[in-house]
């Protein structure tokens, strides 16, 4: 299993907007080959940042998605509207799950 965490740097006042943008993603991610789970994690504390956590059958499945038209389409709105996006930046953390249930 391959796990990817995308930490989004969003000020507290923009988090509701970002959460709404991701609300449709969980249904769409069900259709992506190799995607086992998708979560949008909203922090309880203002000084923390939202995280998008995805679980994949393999690293190859994740990379296939990142290089797919579906990925490009899902991220087009943000690329086209960088000035109006509440997300200031992000950081990706990727892990091979050595132990899991």
C-alpha positions as CSV (number, residue, x, y, z in Angstrom):
1,X,0.0,0.0,0.0
2,X,1.2,3.5,-0.8
3,X,-0.1,6.5,1.2
4,X,0.1,10.2,0.1
5,X,-0.6,13.1,2.4
6,X,-1.1,16.5,0.7
7,X,-0.8,19.2,3.4
8,X,-2.6,22.4,2.2
9,X,-1.4,25.7,3.5
10,X,-4.8,27.5,3.8
11,X,-5.5,30.3,6.3
12,X,-8.5,29.6,8.7
13,X,-10.8,32.0,6.8
14,X,-10.4,30.0,3.5
15,X,-10.8,26.5,4.9
16,X,-14.5,26.2,4.5
17,X,-14.1,27.1,0.8
18,X,-11.4,24.5,0.3
19,X,-13.4,21.8,2.1
20,X,-16.3,22.6,-0.2
21,X,-14.1,22.2,-3.2
22,X,-13.0,18.8,-2.1
23,X,-16.5,17.6,-1.2
24,X,-17.1,16.1,-4.7
25,X,-13.6,14.6,-4.9
26,X,-14.4,11.5,-2.7
27,X,-17.1,10.3,-5.2
28,X,-14.8,10.9,-8.2
29,X,-11.8,9.1,-6.5
30,X,-13.9,6.0,-6.2
31,X,-13.6,5.7,-10.0
32,X,-9.7,6.0,-10.0
33,X,-8.0,2.6,-10.5
34,X,-5.9,1.6,-7.5
35,X,-7.4,4.3,-5.1
36,X,-8.3,2.6,-1.9
37,X,-9.3,5.6,0.2
38,X,-9.6,9.4,0.1
39,X,-10.0,11.7,3.1
40,X,-10.1,15.4,3.5
41,X,-8.9,16.1,7.1
42,X,-9.9,19.4,8.6
43,X,-7.7,20.5,11.6
44,X,-9.2,21.2,14.9
45,X,-6.7,23.9,15.7
46,X,-6.2,27.1,13.6
47,X,-2.5,26.8,13.5
48,X,-2.7,23.4,11.8
49,X,-3.5,22.9,8.1
50,X,-5.9,20.7,6.2
51,X,-4.6,17.4,4.8
52,X,-5.8,15.4,1.8
53,X,-4.9,11.7,2.6
54,X,-5.1,9.1,-0.1
55,X,-4.3,5.4,0.0
56,X,-3.3,3.4,-3.1
57,X,-2.8,-0.2,-4.0
58,X,0.7,0.8,-5.3
59,X,3.0,3.7,-6.0
60,X,2.4,3.0,-9.7
61,X,-1.4,3.5,-9.3
62,X,-0.8,6.9,-7.6
63,X,1.7,7.9,-10.4
64,X,-0.8,6.8,-13.1
65,X,-3.4,9.0,-11.5
66,X,-1.1,12.0,-11.2
67,X,-0.2,11.7,-14.9
68,X,-3.8,11.1,-16.0
69,X,-6.3,13.4,-17.7
70,X,-8.6,13.0,-14.6
71,X,-5.9,14.5,-12.4
72,X,-5.3,17.4,-14.7
73,X,-9.1,18.0,-14.9
74,X,-9.4,17.9,-11.1
75,X,-6.7,20.5,-10.7
76,X,-7.5,22.7,-13.6
77,X,-9.7,25.1,-11.7
78,X,-6.9,25.8,-9.1
79,X,-4.3,26.3,-11.9
80,X,-6.6,28.6,-13.8
81,X,-7.5,30.7,-10.7
82,X,-4.4,30.8,-8.6
83,X,-5.1,34.4,-7.6
84,X,-8.5,33.6,-6.1
85,X,-7.6,30.2,-4.6
86,X,-7.5,30.2,-0.8
87,X,-4.8,27.6,-0.9
88,X,-1.5,29.4,-0.6
89,X,0.7,26.4,-1.2
90,X,1.0,22.7,-0.4
91,X,3.5,20.0,0.5
92,X,3.3,16.3,-0.5
93,X,4.4,13.5,1.8
94,X,4.5,10.0,0.4
95,X,4.9,6.7,2.3
96,X,5.1,3.0,1.6
97,X,2.9,1.4,4.2
98,X,5.1,-1.3,5.7
99,X,2.5,-2.4,8.4
100,X,-1.3,-2.0,8.2
101,X,-4.5,-3.8,9.0
